[in-house]
Amino acid sequence: MDEDPLAGQHEAPGGGAQGGEERQIARGDRLDLDAEREGGAVEHLFEARAVRELEVPAGQLEDAVERVGRAPLRKLSRKERFIGPAAELAEEGKPFDALLDAAEMAFRFQNVDGDEESVELAKIMKENKPEAVVEKVCGLTSKDKLYPHVVEIVKKVQADA
């Protein structure tokens, strides 16, 4: 493995390299940067280190699908991690496909042992039309730009059940 010239140092939040700017490092050291002189080398080192720290050797991922997927009703609610940001992006005319892909997986997380919300989601999906599911689970209405897209996802998941 290559020696890490930034070992023990992490960029402070909000740091960014501008010509001649000093970047504060979390442990209190200072690193003088001159973007033109460095040619982006320092930024590359920070990026390379971040990628290396996030790598997980095969077979050592300890987060089970059951833990990640649990509480799908909460995760699919209007103000939570999938629907909330996707709705904002839709209103702004920006792409939101990746969030809807994740939401689809949450809609598929049904009847999992030990997860009451997944059992409730399965019941809601079975007993309701797609439009009603989207309104009940996601808090979206036909006035929301995201609404028809989520309805299509629910239709797809219901058809696969």
N, C-alpha and C positions, 0 to 999 in steps of 0.2 A: 504494500500500500504506500502511496506517495506521502511524504511528510506534509503535514498541514501547517502552513505558515500562519494560520489564524487560530491555531489550537487555543482553546480557552477563551476566545473572544467572540462576542456576538454583537451584531449591529443593534443599536438602540432603536426603539420604535420611532418611525417617522424619519429615519436617517435617509439621506440620499446624496449621491455624489454630484456636486456641481463644481465647476472650475474653481480651484483654490479653496474650496470649502473644507472644514475639518469635520470628520465624522466621529461622533461620540460612541465609544464602545461600552457595552454594559458593565464591564468590571472597572470602568473609570479611566482607562487609558485613552489616549487620543491618537488618531491616525490622520496625518496630513495627506490630503488627496488633491491632485491636480489632474482633472479628467483628461485634459489634452495630453499631458505628459504620460500618464498611466495607460491611456488608450483603452480603458475599460477593464484592465487586468484585475483590479481589486474587486470590481463588481462580479467578475467571472469567478473569482475565488470564493466569494460569499455564496453565489449560486451553487457552485460545485459542492461546497460544504453542506448546504441545506439539503441538496439531493442525496448526498451520502448519508446524512443523519436520518433521512426518511426511509431509506432502503431497509427492507426486512427480509432476512434470508428465507428461502422457501421452507414451508412447514412450520414457521415460527410465528405466524399471524395468530394472535391469541384472542381476537375478537370474533366470537361465534355469531353466525347469522341470526340466531334467536335473540341475542342481546342487541345487536344493531337494529333489527327490525321491530323489536318490542314496542308496544304502545303506538300502533299505527294510527289510531283515531286522533291522538294528540299531534302526531307528526304531519297528518293531513289536514289539520285545522287551519283556518284562515290566516292566523297570525304566526304560524310556525314555519319551519325551515324549507318546505317545498312550495306550498301554495302561496304564502305571503310574498316571498321574493319573486316568484313566477308571475303573480298578479301585477306587481309593480312593473316588472319588465314588459309585460303585455301592454299595460297602459302607456308605457313610454315608447312602444313600437320596437322594442329590442328583443333579440332571440331569447327564448326560455326553454328550448327543447330538452336540454340536459336535466333541468329541474323536473320536467314532466316525465322523463324517463325514470327518474328516481321515484317520483310520485306513483308511477305505475307499479313499481316493485313494492311500494308500501301498500297499495290496494291489493296486491297479490298475497300479502302476508296475512293469511287467514287460518283460523282454527289451529293455532300453535299451542301445544301443551304449556300451561303455566302463564299464558298471556291472555287475560280476560278481554282486553281490547281487540285482539285478533279474532276472538270468538264473536264478539259483538259486531265487528266489521263484517264477518262472514254472514251474519244474520241480516244486517242492513243490506248487504249486496244481494242477498237471495230474495228478500221481501220487497224490494223497491225498484222502480224504474231508474235508469241512469241519472236523469235530471234530479230526481228526489235524493239520490245518493249524494250527488255533488252539493246540493243545497244543505243536506243534513250534516254530512261529514266535513265538507270544505268551507261551508259558509259562503259560497259563491251564488250569485243569482244570474239570471239571463242578461242583466245589465252589465255584467263584468266581461271584459274582453277575453279573459282566460276561460270563462265558463264553457263555451262550446268545445274547446280543446280537452278539457277535463272530462266532459260528458263522453267524448269519443274514447278516451282511455277507459272509463268505467264500462262502456259498451263492450270494448275489446276484452276486458278482464271477465266480465259476466259471460261472454260468449265462450270463453276458454274454460269456464267452471264446469 
